[in-house]
Amino acid sequence: MTRALISVSEDEFTYISLNGATSRYSDIGEAISYLGDYARETATPLTVTIDDGEKKTEISIDAHGKVGSAPKPATGVDAAQPEVGTADTVATDQSPTGAEAAASTSADAAAGQTEPPSSDNDGYPQGTPFSGPAAPAAPKVKKTRVRKHSSRSRPQRLKKITVPGLVLIGMAILMIGAFVVPNIVPVDSDDTPQTIGSEQQVNPASELSVDKTRDVVPSFDNSPVWEAKVPNRASVTASDRGILLVDKGRLEVLDSDTGKTRYKAKINESPTFAVDTIIDGRPALLWQSGDTAEALFDGDKKPKSYQLPKDARITSAGKSVLIKSGNKLSTFGADGLENVPTPQAGSTPMAIDNNELFSSDWHGPVKAKNIETGAERNIKLERPADGFQIIDWISAGHGKTITLWGEQGASTNSGHRIQLVVHSLEDGSILSTVTTTTDIVGEKTWVRGQAGKRAYIGPYLFDLQSGLLLMDVSSRDIHLSEPRGTIVPCTMDTSTSCLLAGKQAFKTDTDLLAVVDDGNEALVLGDDSTVRAYPKKSEAHDR
């Protein structure tokens, strides 16, 4: 059974240590509520040790998120066997828990484009203009001894909730008695920077089972609610906003809810970019063909056409699309392209979220400027550990930044132990950190999944809404692909196709296009060139 530790520090904050990462909360009740959410979402039962500084108490949280008294410690061989929840439990369990009152955030995300280095001298630093600020000129490196901190000293704020903490902890104490177990948080140690090879695992592999399934998509019914024939060699891209088909000079958009045609037209050039986005508050499916972009808004029968500037580059790193042409920035509006204020020289524009342009120089702070009112705010990113500094910007947008931090002298290919950090763009607080090495993630890309539920970088799978690390497959021969909702297509043993759902990897050849309707419908492309929509299994069906 997976173990978690809740501890209270001298600064009176409450910390969770789970799966090699640490998170920070205002009190013990909030921490318990979060772990209940985690257990229910991942179908993972937990044994939780609560250390308030005076005594240690142990509770259990089952795979449904319910809090109970701790089981007696297992002995012998059985103690080493992890408990793994089923995919059906992940997908369908709706058991009421105290954590159901938690306030969860929502973000529709799409993978951003990787931009080539800029070559024009237009006031922007050289580097990757939309993924993050360019590195400054190589500084003189002075190696110093830096005090390394345990995971306890790397606080993260993963989720804010509305349940009163004192009520929840009071309920838990009524149910349990004191039970003392060894402290699972490592002690602090003074050390010089370490060089760690990729064969050494900093974070152990998550509990993961490999199974076969008779379902077309795990936890979804095998009887489709609709199906639509598509051309044999058509390019097919699916999302909540629609299914985009491109074949032999024709473009067609199908309704994701019904499979019926929403729009079709002849085209001279195939789209090179397509994304779900928000334009002036309205959801739309946007695609680019050459120097033209078209946006099909929800409910409309014809798309809005936009003429793009010469040599325009587009990024969907944020909720709204950002366009750069020379030293000018713009975005899509309901009536045409809208100019976006250019940030000050030395700052790199990264993303637009909720009418704010986020930009930064290499060291921060991140600046958020309202593109309508001009109001500006600075966002200072919380440092994950003393002596650590930013060594690379991975991505920004959808309310978060993803950066790599390391000790002085570390770089993206130095082999040093580093921190992969997810920050909130609301206040700069840490949402999660992962201790890893540059060998594992130094040159990897942050991939946002369809529907804005999951994202991954290298072997690490994250909850995109909360920033929580859900799984580490670094010690398994599993390679992740762009997530579809909460399900992640993958390959194992270099050639076997699979779908990762919860704590299980299912061997299957299913071509999963998207999970739409808030996770209630899976769109699949069959070998017979037919798109089918499979509904989520009901609770009664699972029982």
GUGU-978327 format. One record per residue (C-alpha): residue number from 1; z, y, x negated. Coordinates in steps of 0.2 Angstrom, whole numbers, plus 5000, padded with zeros to 4 digits. Layout:
N
SITE,seq,up,north,east
SITE,NUM,Z,Y,X
...
//
This chain:
543
SITE,seq,up,north,east
SITE,1,5000,5000,5000
SITE,2,4996,5017,4994
SITE,3,5011,5027,4988
SITE,4,5013,5046,4989
SITE,5,5028,5057,4983
SITE,6,5034,5072,4992
SITE,7,5045,5083,4980
SITE,8,5053,5100,4981
SITE,9,5052,5111,4966
SITE,10,5064,5124,4959
SITE,11,5052,5137,4967
SITE,12,5056,5130,4984
SITE,13,5038,5124,4987
SITE,14,5035,5106,4993
SITE,15,5022,5096,4983
SITE,16,5013,5080,4987
SITE,17,5007,5068,4973
SITE,18,4993,5057,4980
SITE,19,4978,5048,4972
SITE,20,4980,5057,4955
SITE,21,4980,5074,4964
SITE,22,4994,5086,4968
SITE,23,4995,5098,4984
SITE,24,5007,5111,4988
SITE,25,5015,5115,5005
SITE,26,5028,5127,5013
SITE,27,5040,5113,5018
SITE,28,5043,5095,5019
SITE,29,5038,5094,5037
SITE,30,5021,5102,5034
SITE,31,5018,5089,5020
SITE,32,5022,5074,5031
SITE,33,5011,5081,5044
SITE,34,4997,5082,5031
SITE,35,5000,5064,5025
SITE,36,4999,5058,5043
SITE,37,4982,5067,5045
SITE,38,4976,5059,5029
SITE,39,4982,5041,5034
SITE,40,4973,5042,5051
SITE,41,4957,5049,5044
SITE,42,4955,5037,5030
SITE,43,4964,5022,5039
SITE,44,4976,5021,5024
SITE,45,4994,5016,5027
SITE,46,5006,5025,5015
SITE,47,5023,5023,5008
SITE,48,5030,5040,5005
SITE,49,5045,5044,4994
SITE,50,5054,5061,4999
SITE,51,5063,5068,4984
SITE,52,5072,5084,4989
SITE,53,5081,5086,4973
SITE,54,5098,5078,4979
SITE,55,5092,5062,4986
SITE,56,5077,5051,4988
SITE,57,5071,5044,5005
SITE,58,5057,5033,5009
SITE,59,5046,5032,5025
SITE,60,5030,5024,5030
SITE,61,5015,5031,5038
SITE,62,5003,5018,5046
SITE,63,4984,5019,5047
SITE,64,4985,5028,5064
SITE,65,4996,5042,5056
SITE,66,5012,5037,5064
SITE,67,5028,5039,5054
SITE,68,5041,5025,5053
SITE,69,5054,5018,5043
SITE,70,5049,5011,5026
SITE,71,5045,4992,5024
SITE,72,5055,4982,5012
SITE,73,5048,4981,4994
SITE,74,5035,4967,4992
SITE,75,5038,4955,4978
SITE,76,5027,4944,4968
SITE,77,5008,4943,4969
SITE,78,5008,4950,4986
SITE,79,5015,4967,4980
SITE,80,4999,4970,4970
SITE,81,4987,4968,4985
SITE,82,4981,4984,4993
SITE,83,4980,4986,5011
SITE,84,4963,4992,5017
SITE,85,4959,4999,5034
SITE,86,4943,4994,5044
SITE,87,4929,5006,5047
SITE,88,4931,5004,5066
SITE,89,4949,5011,5064
SITE,90,4943,5025,5054
SITE,91,4930,5029,5067
SITE,92,4939,5026,5083
SITE,93,4957,5028,5082
SITE,94,4964,5042,5092
SITE,95,4983,5037,5093
SITE,96,4994,5052,5096
SITE,97,5004,5058,5081
SITE,98,5014,5074,5077
SITE,99,4999,5079,5065
SITE,100,4987,5081,5080
SITE,101,4993,5098,5082
SITE,102,4987,5103,5065
SITE,103,4975,5117,5064
SITE,104,4959,5110,5055
SITE,105,4945,5121,5048
SITE,106,4927,5119,5052
SITE,107,4912,5122,5041
SITE,108,4893,5117,5044
SITE,109,4887,5114,5026
SITE,110,4870,5111,5018
SITE,111,4866,5107,5000
SITE,112,4861,5122,4990
SITE,113,4846,5122,4978
SITE,114,4848,5121,4960
SITE,115,4841,5137,4952
SITE,116,4832,5138,4935
SITE,117,4838,5150,4922
SITE,118,4833,5168,4926
SITE,119,4821,5176,4915
SITE,120,4819,5193,4922
SITE,121,4830,5208,4915
SITE,122,4835,5214,4932
SITE,123,4854,5217,4930
SITE,124,4860,5199,4933
SITE,125,4867,5188,4919
SITE,126,4856,5174,4913
SITE,127,4860,5157,4919
SITE,128,4860,5149,4937
SITE,129,4860,5165,4948
SITE,130,4866,5156,4964
SITE,131,4877,5142,4958
SITE,132,4889,5153,4948
SITE,133,4890,5166,4935
SITE,134,4882,5164,4918
SITE,135,4892,5160,4903
SITE,136,4897,5174,4892
SITE,137,4891,5175,4874
SITE,138,4899,5161,4864
SITE,139,4917,5167,4860
SITE,140,4926,5164,4844
SITE,141,4937,5149,4848
SITE,142,4955,5148,4841
SITE,143,4963,5131,4844
SITE,144,4981,5133,4849
SITE,145,4994,5120,4855
SITE,146,4995,5122,4874
SITE,147,5008,5114,4884
SITE,148,5001,5101,4895
SITE,149,5008,5100,4913
SITE,150,5010,5085,4924
SITE,151,5002,5084,4941
SITE,152,5018,5092,4948
SITE,153,5014,5108,4940
SITE,154,4996,5109,4947
SITE,155,4999,5115,4965
SITE,156,4986,5114,4979
SITE,157,4985,5120,4996
SITE,158,4975,5107,5006
SITE,159,4978,5111,5024
SITE,160,4988,5123,5034
SITE,161,4995,5117,5051
SITE,162,5004,5125,5065
SITE,163,5017,5111,5068
SITE,164,5035,5118,5064
SITE,165,5040,5109,5049
SITE,166,5059,5107,5053
SITE,167,5054,5098,5069
SITE,168,5044,5085,5060
SITE,169,5056,5082,5046
SITE,170,5070,5081,5059
SITE,171,5061,5067,5068
SITE,172,5058,5058,5052
SITE,173,5076,5058,5046
SITE,174,5082,5051,5063
SITE,175,5070,5036,5060
SITE,176,5074,5032,5042
SITE,177,5088,5028,5030
SITE,178,5090,5032,5012
SITE,179,5080,5021,5000
SITE,180,5078,5025,4981
SITE,181,5063,5021,4972
SITE,182,5057,5026,4954
SITE,183,5049,5043,4953
SITE,184,5030,5041,4951
SITE,185,5027,5058,4944
SITE,186,5024,5058,4926
SITE,187,5035,5069,4914
SITE,188,5028,5084,4905
SITE,189,5023,5082,4887
SITE,190,5018,5093,4873
SITE,191,5001,5088,4867
SITE,192,4985,5095,4858
SITE,193,4969,5094,4868
SITE,194,4963,5076,4870
SITE,195,4945,5070,4869
SITE,196,4943,5055,4881
SITE,197,4928,5044,4882
SITE,198,4919,5040,4898
SITE,199,4925,5022,4897
SITE,200,4943,5028,4899
SITE,201,4948,5031,4917
SITE,202,4959,5046,4920
SITE,203,4960,5043,4939
SITE,204,4961,5025,4944
SITE,205,4949,5019,4957
SITE,206,4953,5021,4975
SITE,207,4957,5005,4985
SITE,208,4940,5000,4991
SITE,209,4933,4984,4999
SITE,210,4915,4978,5000
SITE,211,4910,4970,5016
SITE,212,4895,4965,5026
SITE,213,4892,4971,5044
SITE,214,4882,4966,5059
SITE,215,4882,4984,5065
SITE,216,4866,4995,5061
SITE,217,4879,5009,5057
SITE,218,4897,5004,5054
SITE,219,4908,5009,5069
SITE,220,4893,5013,5080
SITE,221,4885,5003,5094
SITE,222,4870,4993,5091
SITE,223,4861,4998,5107
SITE,224,4852,5015,5105
SITE,225,4853,5028,5118
SITE,226,4835,5034,5114
SITE,227,4821,5031,5102
SITE,228,4806,5040,5096
SITE,229,4791,5034,5087
SITE,230,4786,5044,5071
SITE,231,4770,5043,5060
SITE,232,4771,5029,5048
SITE,233,4771,5040,5032
SITE,234,4779,5055,5039
SITE,235,4792,5065,5030
SITE,236,4808,5064,5041
SITE,237,4823,5075,5039
SITE,238,4837,5076,5052
SITE,239,4852,5087,5056
SITE,240,4862,5093,5071
SITE,241,4848,5107,5073
SITE,242,4834,5095,5074
SITE,243,4823,5081,5067
SITE,244,4809,5088,5056
SITE,245,4793,5078,5054
SITE,246,4779,5082,5042
SITE,247,4763,5072,5042
SITE,248,4745,5076,5037
SITE,249,4745,5094,5040
SITE,250,4756,5094,5056
SITE,251,4774,5099,5058
SITE,252,4785,5093,5073
SITE,253,4803,5096,5077
SITE,254,4812,5083,5088
SITE,255,4828,5087,5098
SITE,256,4843,5078,5090
SITE,257,4851,5075,5107
SITE,258,4836,5067,5116
SITE,259,4822,5063,5103
SITE,260,4810,5074,5113
SITE,261,4798,5086,5105
SITE,262,4805,5104,5104
SITE,263,4791,5111,5093
SITE,264,4775,5106,5085
SITE,265,4761,5115,5075
SITE,266,4747,5113,5062
SITE,267,4752,5119,5045
SITE,268,4742,5123,5029
SITE,269,4757,5119,5017
SITE,270,4771,5107,5018
SITE,271,4789,5114,5019
SITE,272,4798,5114,5002
SITE,273,4815,5119,5009
SITE,274,4824,5115,5025
SITE,275,4842,5118,5030
SITE,276,4854,5121,5045
SITE,277,4860,5139,5045
SITE,278,4867,5153,5054
SITE,279,4857,5169,5058
SITE,280,4866,5184,5066
SITE,281,4879,5171,5073
SITE,282,4866,5159,5080
SITE,283,4863,5142,5073
SITE,284,4845,5138,5068
SITE,285,4834,5125,5059
SITE,286,4826,5135,5044
SITE,287,4811,5129,5034
SITE,288,4801,5137,5020
SITE,289,4782,5134,5017
SITE,290,4775,5145,5002
SITE,291,4779,5163,5005
SITE,292,4783,5160,5024
SITE,293,4800,5154,5032
SITE,294,4802,5149,5050
SITE,295,4818,5148,5060
SITE,296,4820,5138,5076
SITE,297,4835,5144,5085
SITE,298,4845,5133,5096
SITE,299,4837,5134,5114
SITE,300,4821,5142,5108
SITE,301,4804,5133,5110
SITE,302,4796,5143,5096
SITE,303,4802,5148,5079
SITE,304,4804,5165,5072
SITE,305,4793,5168,5057
SITE,306,4798,5178,5041
SITE,307,4787,5184,5027
SITE,308,4796,5181,5011
SITE,309,4796,5193,4996
SITE,310,4785,5189,4981
SITE,311,4792,5176,4970
SITE,312,4807,5174,4981
SITE,313,4821,5161,4977
SITE,314,4832,5154,4991
SITE,315,4849,5147,4991
SITE,316,4859,5139,5005
SITE,317,4875,5138,4995
SITE,318,4883,5148,5009
SITE,319,4883,5147,5028
SITE,320,4869,5160,5028
SITE,321,4854,5159,5017
SITE,322,4853,5171,5002
SITE,323,4836,5177,4995
SITE,324,4833,5184,4978
SITE,325,4817,5193,4973
SITE,326,4818,5203,4956
SITE,327,4834,5213,4957
SITE,328,4834,5214,4976
SITE,329,4844,5203,4988
SITE,330,4841,5199,5007
SITE,331,4845,5187,5020
SITE,332,4838,5182,5037
SITE,333,4842,5192,5053
SITE,334,4837,5190,5071
SITE,335,4823,5203,5069
SITE,336,4817,5200,5051
SITE,337,4824,5200,5033
SITE,338,4839,5211,5031
SITE,339,4844,5219,5014
SITE,340,4860,5214,5005
SITE,341,4869,5226,4993
SITE,342,4866,5221,4975
SITE,343,4883,5218,4966
SITE,344,4887,5228,4951
SITE,345,4879,5224,4934
SITE,346,4887,5209,4926
SITE,347,4891,5200,4942
SITE,348,4881,5185,4949
SITE,349,4877,5184,4968
SITE,350,4882,5167,4973
SITE,351,4883,5165,4992
SITE,352,4884,5173,5009
SITE,353,4898,5167,5021
SITE,354,4902,5176,5038
SITE,355,4893,5192,5033
SITE,356,4902,5193,5015
SITE,357,4892,5192,4999
SITE,358,4902,5183,4986
SITE,359,4899,5187,4968
SITE,360,4908,5186,4951
SITE,361,4907,5187,4933
SITE,362,4911,5173,4922
SITE,363,4930,5175,4922
SITE,364,4932,5182,4939
SITE,365,4939,5188,4950
SITE,366,4927,5184,4964
SITE,367,4922,5199,4974
SITE,368,4918,5198,4993
SITE,369,4908,5212,5000
SITE,370,4904,5214,5018
SITE,371,4885,5217,5019
SITE,372,4887,5227,5035
SITE,373,4902,5238,5032
SITE,374,4903,5239,5013
SITE,375,4921,5234,5013
SITE,376,4926,5224,4997
SITE,377,4940,5213,4992
SITE,378,4944,5204,4976
SITE,379,4949,5186,4976
SITE,380,4959,5181,4961
SITE,381,4957,5162,4958
SITE,382,4974,5153,4956
SITE,383,4975,5145,4938
SITE,384,4978,5126,4939
SITE,385,4988,5126,4923
SITE,386,4995,5137,4909
SITE,387,4982,5140,4896
SITE,388,4967,5134,4906
SITE,389,4952,5144,4908
SITE,390,4935,5142,4918
SITE,391,4923,5132,4908
SITE,392,4909,5131,4921
SITE,393,4905,5137,4939
SITE,394,4899,5122,4949
SITE,395,4896,5130,4967
SITE,396,4902,5143,4979
SITE,397,4900,5145,4998
SITE,398,4906,5138,5014
SITE,399,4924,5145,5011
SITE,400,4926,5137,4994
SITE,401,4922,5138,4975
SITE,402,4921,5123,4964
SITE,403,4924,5126,4946
SITE,404,4929,5117,4930
SITE,405,4944,5122,4920
SITE,406,4950,5117,4903
SITE,407,4960,5121,4888
SITE,408,4953,5133,4874
SITE,409,4939,5124,4865
SITE,410,4934,5113,4880
SITE,411,4916,5114,4886
SITE,412,4905,5104,4899
SITE,413,4900,5092,4885
SITE,414,4915,5092,4874
SITE,415,4923,5076,4881
SITE,416,4940,5085,4884
SITE,417,4952,5082,4898
SITE,418,4948,5095,4911
SITE,419,4952,5100,4929
SITE,420,4940,5100,4943
SITE,421,4946,5113,4955
SITE,422,4942,5118,4973
SITE,423,4948,5135,4978
SITE,424,4949,5144,4994
SITE,425,4938,5160,4996
SITE,426,4950,5167,5008
SITE,427,4964,5170,4996
SITE,428,4959,5161,4980
SITE,429,4973,5148,4982
SITE,430,4970,5130,4975
SITE,431,4964,5118,4988
SITE,432,4964,5103,4977
SITE,433,4963,5098,4958
SITE,434,4957,5082,4950
SITE,435,4961,5078,4932
SITE,436,4945,5071,4924
SITE,437,4934,5072,4908
SITE,438,4919,5082,4904
SITE,439,4910,5065,4901
SITE,440,4912,5061,4920
SITE,441,4908,5078,4929
SITE,442,4903,5090,4915
SITE,443,4885,5090,4919
SITE,444,4885,5084,4938
SITE,445,4881,5093,4954
SITE,446,4891,5097,4969
SITE,447,4882,5089,4984
SITE,448,4887,5095,5001
SITE,449,4883,5083,5015
SITE,450,4875,5084,5031
SITE,451,4886,5091,5045
SITE,452,4898,5098,5033
SITE,453,4911,5084,5033
SITE,454,4910,5077,5015
SITE,455,4904,5083,4998
SITE,456,4904,5074,4981
SITE,457,4902,5077,4962
SITE,458,4900,5062,4951
SITE,459,4911,5048,4957
SITE,460,4923,5060,4967
SITE,461,4921,5061,4986
SITE,462,4929,5076,4995
SITE,463,4934,5081,5012
SITE,464,4923,5096,5013
SITE,465,4934,5105,5027
SITE,466,4950,5103,5018
SITE,467,4945,5101,5000
SITE,468,4955,5085,4999
SITE,469,4949,5071,4986
SITE,470,4946,5056,4997
SITE,471,4940,5043,4985
SITE,472,4936,5040,4966
SITE,473,4923,5027,4963
SITE,474,4923,5030,4944
SITE,475,4928,5012,4939
SITE,476,4917,5004,4952
SITE,477,4898,5002,4950
SITE,478,4895,5013,4965
SITE,479,4884,5028,4966
SITE,480,4885,5041,4980
SITE,481,4871,5049,4989
SITE,482,4871,5064,5001
SITE,483,4884,5061,5014
SITE,484,4879,5060,5033
SITE,485,4894,5066,5043
SITE,486,4909,5056,5037
SITE,487,4897,5041,5031
SITE,488,4891,5041,5013
SITE,489,4875,5031,5008
SITE,490,4877,5023,4992
SITE,491,4871,5010,4980
SITE,492,4881,4996,4971
SITE,493,4876,4985,4956
SITE,494,4862,4997,4953
SITE,495,4851,4990,4967
SITE,496,4861,4985,4983
SITE,497,4861,4998,4997
SITE,498,4877,5002,5006
SITE,499,4886,5014,5017
SITE,500,4903,5020,5013
SITE,501,4914,5022,5028
SITE,502,4933,5025,5026
SITE,503,4939,5013,5013
SITE,504,4925,5001,5015
SITE,505,4908,5000,5007
SITE,506,4896,4990,5019
SITE,507,4881,4981,5012
SITE,508,4866,4986,5023
SITE,509,4848,4992,5021
SITE,510,4850,5005,5036
SITE,511,4841,5021,5033
SITE,512,4854,5033,5040
SITE,513,4846,5050,5043
SITE,514,4861,5060,5050
SITE,515,4877,5059,5060
SITE,516,4876,5072,5074
SITE,517,4885,5078,5089
SITE,518,4902,5080,5080
SITE,519,4901,5062,5074
SITE,520,4897,5054,5090
SITE,521,4879,5049,5087
SITE,522,4870,5041,5071
SITE,523,4851,5044,5069
SITE,524,4842,5030,5060
SITE,525,4825,5027,5054
SITE,526,4819,5009,5056
SITE,527,4806,4999,5047
SITE,528,4795,5001,5062
SITE,529,4794,5020,5059
SITE,530,4805,5023,5074
SITE,531,4820,5035,5075
SITE,532,4834,5028,5085
SITE,533,4851,5036,5090
SITE,534,4866,5025,5091
SITE,535,4882,5030,5100
SITE,536,4899,5029,5093
SITE,537,4909,5014,5099
SITE,538,4922,5017,5112
SITE,539,4940,5013,5109
SITE,540,4939,4999,5122
SITE,541,4924,4991,5114
SITE,542,4934,4991,5097
SITE,543,4949,4982,5105
//
